[in-house]
Amino acid sequence: MKQHRPYIATGFLISAALLAGCTSPLSRSLEQELREQTLLSQKAYRDAIAAGPVIELSRPDSQVEKFLNERKMLAEADRLGGPTSYAGEPIMGRDLLGDGNSRTVAMTLQRAIELAVKNNLDVRVAQIIPAISDTQVTQAEAVFDATYFANFNFQYQDTPQPPPAVGLDAFGSVQQKTMQLDTGIRKLLSSGGQLTVATTVTRNERDPSFFSVGSFYDADVLVSLTQPLLRNFGSDVTRSQVLLAQSAREGAVEDFRGQLLQIVANTEQAYWQLVFSRQQLQVQTRLYNTTIALRKVIEARLIQDARIDSYTDALSREELRRADLIRARAAVRQASDALKQIIYSDDLPLSSEALIIPLETPPDLPMSFSLLDSVSTALQKRPELRRALLQIKDSSIRERVADNQRLPVLDLTLGTRFNGVGLTSVGSSYDALEDGDFIDYIA
């Protein structure tokens, strides 16, 4: 029976270490309740709009188009003043550097979005955060890695002793030298406990010695487990930092998705604003040229039937049209710069006077969509909603940890230590451990 005692003690400690998979019995009803309420509110909203029809959007009929259609003059009007009648590039005038022929770069909407996603500084910064979060998850999980430790201690004592008998004047001393090496492995368990396997070897020298030898070796092997039973018990507490780090990583990914969606939306908005500004410039250019032509007609008829006030009014309108034209040119340059700022391409620096020419025009077609499908897709994929669910999860984790910290401290410590003594070498002291003659138990 004596030979089996070390194995029984070791088996008992290993069985106790199986608590690593345990979780605390704290309630998780709050997180479940919040999720259920969120799902119920989404379901109620979807049910409310489920019976709605498919929504169709189209440009309302113009009274001008209706009038021209009735008289079969729409094709002629489009040829004279429709979108297709504005052929060629508008004259932009001189830029800030005084150059009248600024460099132009033609670009599609898809190319603009690709450049923005690739080069935008906000996107680059947002890309770094998930990588940092991955490192933080690894750092939090590293707490559960087994750690190796080693301690060395050297001690020399020279203790004076009183005379051994009356009448003797000489004082003796006891000289003791101790060298100790303590090494082993510690591992934090997910149950909150700590498992330690360590060994200690000591070399003792004593002069004079009480024993038959002046030096000997002492070796022991310790296996111990410290397990909290109330406070700090369970994976809910010990793995809380890991779960929070994982949630932070998921939140960083959702923030990155949200940043991408925002950059794409801003790029598309800036692109169509540039298209609109260029169309306005073409309209203002034609109005300005028409006003000049009208002023010249009135000027030529001053010697016949034109009045001087009509001529001055034409001059005034020409100056107003020219002011509108200057503002339209500035609006085009500002819209181009706004798109360049979002794209942030090395080939199109914001400091240059290069102009972006959009190659696409907005479609003028009716559009239909289902409000139910739109809402359902938004509820499933919007980064803000996913981020809100992660915040609920984080709050639930912190609440469980806070509840656990209200419990009293009650820890269980179990250990067994095998001891051996050797006279000649360190190996002889470890050989003595195999006999199992000297065993300590701690509970």
Secondary structure, 3 states (H helix, E strand, C coil): CHHHHHHHHHHHHHHHHHHHHCCCCCCCHHHHHHHHHHHHHHHHHHHHHHCCCCEEECCCCCHHHHHHHHCCCHHHHHHHHCHHHCCCCCCCCCCCCCCCCCCEEEECHHHHHHHHHHHCHHHHHHHHHHHHHHHHHHHHHHHHCCEEEEEEEEEEEEEEECCCCCCCCCCEEEEEEEEEEEEEEEEECCCCCEEEEEEEEEEEEEECCCCCCCEEEEEEEEEEEEEECCCCCCHHHHCHHHHHHHHHHHHHHHHHHHHHHHHHHHHHHHHHHHHHHHHHHHHHHHHHHHHHHHHHHHHHCCCCCCCHHHHHHHHHHHHHHHHHHHHHHHHHHHHHHHHHHHHCCCCCCCCCCCEEEECCCCCCCCEEECHHHHHHHHHHHCHHHHHHHHHHHHHHHHHHHHHHHCCCCCEEEEEEEEEEEECCCHHHHHHHHHHCCEEEEEC
